[in-house]
């Protein structure tokens, strides 16, 4: 299919442009309407190559739909500028094609036919005229410099001036030289007076080797208003008359200054930290400095001649062309600044801030552009990091406030269930998290199950059962948190889908990140707290630390509730242990003294604990001496010798104190030469493994003999008289009773008791008075 359209298609005037495409659409007609001085000839068939070879064309337009072999044949057949009208990303067009065309115009660019028409007219019409103008201007400049800047002086052998085309005074600034110029007809005397200064200030210097009679010098003439520079050539013509010499001077002052400025500018350009480059009217790099080349990882010589599409990221060429078009549409605009993404030599992307300035051709056509590039990749990255840190700090502040609020509410919880529900509700009510649940390890199979929850998706929690040994430390976040006692964060729940069905269900529910904090106090892990967010990366390391504090606080509160229930005898679980190990606590003392030792009580002091033991079968003093020799405790003393024989042992800790840390209470201990037997009480929801671990530290090879649950808790009417007392009052009152303070005569004085407990005597009396008053009130008021 062939055809010509556009203004002037009926005449022979105007340049002829061959447009080759593989499809028929409205682009040729729209393009022809926009071409003012060109006739458009449209080819879509195999005759395109024949038409290109048989006729003369001023321009060629190809689309990327034309097959590669036909494109190559068409480009070989014509001798005119060519344009590639591309619908694909220029970065995907073979380099063989992009290097053979003058420019590329993207078909998908807004109002692409207008830009294409502008490119065609620029290529086929305007630049030849600009070249002719430039050539004529250059020739005119050369002629003017030859006639105005060169001076000839014909000098005889006597030094007299025979002829000149300029006067001496007009060529040299005699009136501005600060030294005496002799009034003489001797040309050389006057010339020497001008150029005989010191080398640093002026003079005549050799600038070329002698070539026959010709001598070449430079002449530098310093003046108060600036140094002037000349090229001096001397021609000796001995055969003319008595001999003459032609002295030729060319004033190159302006040229030297221009060259100096040019070199200075070139130096500034090369040393500039900003990248500088220019594109010609076809979008080809025709200049760049080292900084620009370094930004993109190229040598400067490699960039020269490359099309902009080869160094721009995909999609950026269209953005650049739109910027150019906006500048063409606004002639008053001095330039435009735009951020663009460039592609480095190794395929990486760099963000550059470009200031565009169009280069004028002397007319209204597009002659290329100059770009000043500044690499803002790192600055943008720092900005993003600062914004991220600011968001993280804001999130951290709100999270810490939430955690503190939750911690503040834990003290009012009367039961474990109420405490757990309060935590879950507060987390979800904050609006930051979509789901929160607390799970505990239940049953002989060590299965972690959700017990309390709040938020969305809670109906599916009943389907979750996780063994605490699933996968070990490499398993899911719940089991890892429970086993390791460390907070676990999953920033993207897609990583869970490959591990377990729970991860897939979390994705289905729309949760993208999760944090799991162990509820741990000391050696006891009560369970885990799992919190889900609907956005990824919701839990930073700082937020994770806040949740670790929350988990520890919840663990402490749960332990406190367990201890409170133990004190109130709320259906505790009674555990009986037996150890026949020779290394059991105080077993060596019992064997050495051939006696039996029973626990009478434990009192905590500021420096540790005081443990009271009943002694049966040996003198208390003998037991104390044996204990001191064994160095199993820090100190020991005899407390009572009449009636119940008691000794007190001072140490940093005791079995009873450590059991209290895991929510258990030491009820009874009996150590004899054959081993040890002890009874421990705890609540039904306590971590029994932690209890047994504590017992095993004091009594190696211990065996759990029985486990029995009390079925009848004490009623309010049978409440202990000790209930009104505080924990500290109970400890001091028990220590006073065990040490014989209330015996008659007293086994221990108040000063001795206070010293044993590590407190002042007035403090001891204050505790005892208040304990006695509360005890009597609990008995007499019943």
QUIPE-V888394 format. One record per residue. N is the residue number from 0. D_FIRST is the distance of its C-alpha to the first C-alpha in whole Angstrom. Layout:
n d_first
N D_FIRST
N D_FIRST
//
This chain:
n d_first
0 0
1 4
2 7
3 11
4 13
5 17
6 20
7 20
8 17
9 19
10 21
11 21
12 23
13 22
14 21
15 17
16 16
17 13
18 11
19 10
20 10
21 10
22 10
23 9
24 12
25 14
26 15
27 12
28 14
29 17
30 17
31 17
32 20
33 22
34 21
35 24
36 23
37 20
38 17
39 14
40 10
41 8
42 6
43 5
44 6
45 9
46 8
47 9
48 13
49 13
50 12
51 14
52 17
53 17
54 17
55 19
56 18
57 20
58 19
59 17
60 16
61 15
62 15
63 18
64 16
65 14
66 17
67 20
68 19
69 16
70 17
71 20
72 18
73 16
74 20
75 21
76 19
77 20
78 23
79 22
80 23
81 21
82 20
83 20
84 19
85 21
86 21
87 24
88 27
89 27
90 30
91 28
92 26
93 27
94 29
95 27
96 24
97 26
98 28
99 25
100 24
101 26
102 26
103 24
104 23
105 24
106 21
107 24
108 26
109 27
110 25
111 23
112 21
113 24
114 25
115 22
116 22
117 25
118 25
119 22
120 24
121 27
122 26
123 24
124 27
125 30
126 31
127 32
128 34
129 36
130 36
131 38
132 40
133 41
134 42
135 44
136 46
137 47
138 48
139 50
140 52
141 53
142 54
143 56
144 57
145 59
146 60
147 62
148 62
149 64
150 67
151 69
152 73
153 75
154 78
155 81
156 84
157 86
158 84
159 83
160 80
161 79
162 75
163 73
164 70
165 71
166 74
167 75
168 76
169 72
170 71
171 73
172 74
173 78
174 79
175 78
176 79
177 82
178 85
179 86
180 84
181 87
182 87
183 87
184 85
185 85
186 81
187 81
188 84
189 82
190 79
191 81
192 83
193 79
194 78
195 81
196 81
197 81
198 78
199 77
200 77
201 76
202 76
203 75
204 73
205 72
206 68
207 67
208 69
209 71
210 69
211 72
212 73
213 70
214 71
215 69
216 70
217 69
218 71
219 72
220 74
221 75
222 75
223 76
224 73
225 71
226 71
227 69
228 67
229 67
230 66
231 69
232 69
233 72
234 72
235 75
236 76
237 79
238 79
239 78
240 82
241 84
242 81
243 78
244 76
245 73
246 72
247 69
248 68
249 65
250 65
251 62
252 64
253 61
254 59
255 61
256 61
257 57
258 57
259 60
260 58
261 55
262 57
263 58
264 55
265 53
266 56
267 56
268 52
269 53
270 56
271 55
272 55
273 51
274 48
275 46
276 43
277 40
278 36
279 34
280 31
281 29
282 31
283 33
284 37
285 38
286 42
287 44
288 48
289 50
290 50
291 47
292 46
293 49
294 48
295 45
296 47
297 45
298 47
299 46
300 44
301 42
302 40
303 39
304 36
305 35
306 32
307 34
308 32
309 34
310 37
311 36
312 37
313 34
314 33
315 35
316 32
317 30
318 34
319 34
320 31
321 33
322 36
323 34
324 32
325 36
326 37
327 35
328 35
329 39
330 40
331 44
332 43
333 45
334 43
335 43
336 44
337 43
338 44
339 41
340 41
341 40
342 40
343 43
344 43
345 44
346 42
347 44
348 44
349 45
350 46
351 46
352 46
353 44
354 45
355 42
356 42
357 39
358 39
359 39
360 37
361 39
362 37
363 35
364 32
365 33
366 34
367 35
368 38
369 41
370 43
371 46
372 46
373 49
374 50
375 51
376 50
377 54
378 55
379 53
380 54
381 58
382 57
383 56
384 59
385 61
386 59
387 60
388 63
389 64
390 63
391 65
392 68
393 67
394 67
395 70
396 72
397 71
398 72
399 75
400 76
401 75
402 77
403 80
404 80
405 80
406 83
407 85
408 85
409 86
410 90
411 90
412 89
413 91
414 90
415 87
416 85
417 85
418 84
419 81
420 80
421 81
422 79
423 76
424 76
425 76
426 73
427 71
428 72
429 71
430 67
431 66
432 66
433 65
434 68
435 71
436 74
437 77
438 78
439 81
440 82
441 84
442 85
443 86
444 83
445 82
446 79
447 78
448 77
449 76
450 79
451 78
452 75
453 73
454 69
455 66
456 66
457 70
458 70
459 68
460 71
461 73
462 71
463 71
464 74
465 74
466 76
467 77
468 77
469 74
470 72
471 75
472 74
473 70
474 70
475 68
476 69
477 72
478 74
479 73
480 75
481 78
482 79
483 78
484 79
485 76
486 74
487 70
488 67
489 64
490 61
491 58
492 59
493 56
494 58
495 61
496 59
497 59
498 63
499 64
500 63
501 65
502 62
503 59
504 61
505 61
506 57
507 57
508 60
509 57
510 60
511 58
512 61
513 65
514 68
515 72
516 75
517 78
518 81
519 84
520 87
521 89
522 88
523 88
524 84
525 84
526 81
527 77
528 75
529 71
530 69
531 66
532 63
533 60
534 58
535 58
536 60
537 62
538 65
539 66
540 69
541 71
542 70
543 71
544 75
545 75
546 75
547 77
548 80
549 79
550 80
551 83
552 84
553 83
554 85
555 88
556 88
557 88
558 91
559 93
560 93
561 94
562 97
563 98
564 97
565 100
566 102
567 102
568 103
569 100
570 100
571 99
572 98
573 101
574 101
575 103
576 103
577 105
578 105
579 108
580 106
581 109
582 106
583 106
584 107
585 111
586 111
587 113
588 115
589 116
590 117
591 119
592 121
593 121
594 120
595 118
596 116
597 114
598 112
599 114
600 111
601 108
602 108
603 105
604 106
605 105
606 105
607 104
608 106
609 110
610 110
611 114
612 115
613 118
614 120
615 122
616 124
617 124
618 126
619 123
620 124
621 123
622 120
623 119
624 120
625 118
626 115
627 116
628 116
629 113
630 111
631 109
632 109
633 110
634 113
635 116
636 119
637 121
638 121
639 124
640 126
641 128
642 127
643 124
644 123
645 120
646 118
647 115
648 112
649 110
650 107
651 103
652 102
653 103
654 102
655 103
656 101
657 98
658 98
659 98
660 94
661 93
662 94
663 97
664 101
665 104
666 106
667 109
668 109
669 112
670 112
671 115
672 116
673 114
674 111
675 109
676 108
677 106
678 105
679 102
680 101
681 97
682 95
683 93
684 89
685 91
686 89
687 91
688 90
689 91
690 94
691 95
692 93
693 96
694 99
695 98
696 98
697 101
698 102
699 101
700 100
701 101
702 100
703 100
704 103
705 102
706 99
707 101
708 100
709 102
710 102
711 104
712 103
713 106
714 106
715 107
716 110
717 111
718 109
719 110
720 113
721 111
722 108
723 109
724 109
725 106
726 105
727 106
728 110
729 110
730 109
731 112
732 114
733 114
734 114
735 118
736 119
737 118
738 120
739 123
740 123
741 124
742 127
743 130
744 131
745 128
746 126
747 124
748 124
749 121
750 121
751 121
752 118
753 116
754 116
755 115
756 112
757 111
758 112
759 114
760 117
761 117
762 113
763 115
764 118
765 115
766 113
767 116
768 117
769 114
770 114
771 117
772 117
773 113
774 115
775 118
776 116
777 114
778 117
779 120
780 117
781 116
//
